[in-house]
Amino acid sequence: EWYSGYYLALRNRDDSGLDFLHYWANAGYRFSPYVSAGAHWEHLRNTRNSYEGGSTSDVYRWFGPYVQFTLPKGFYARFTAGADIEDDNDGDFYKLNVGMTF
């Protein structure tokens, strides 16, 4: 699974706006139709900071394992945990995604 998005501030472009690039990837193995597990990589980067004295930088870079449980009708829950591997190393992360595939 791959996701990427660019978040663009449409107002306050000159004095107080932030733009972000956000992407993640999940790669794993399906053990059964209902259980899969693998690795998760996620990156959030501030690509424009127009605040006085502001700069662009990585907000976080996460890496860790995930486990996903899927019900027969396509509903799923994925739990991901790991470490922030960005230079400032802000600590651990925990993430829960729930959804439905069509």
Secondary structure, 3 states (H helix, E strand, C coil): CEEEEEECCCCCCCCCCEEEEEEEEEEEEEEECCEEEEEEEEEEEEEEECCCCCCCEEEEEEEEEEEEEECCCCEEEEEEEEEECCCCCCCEEEEEEEEECC
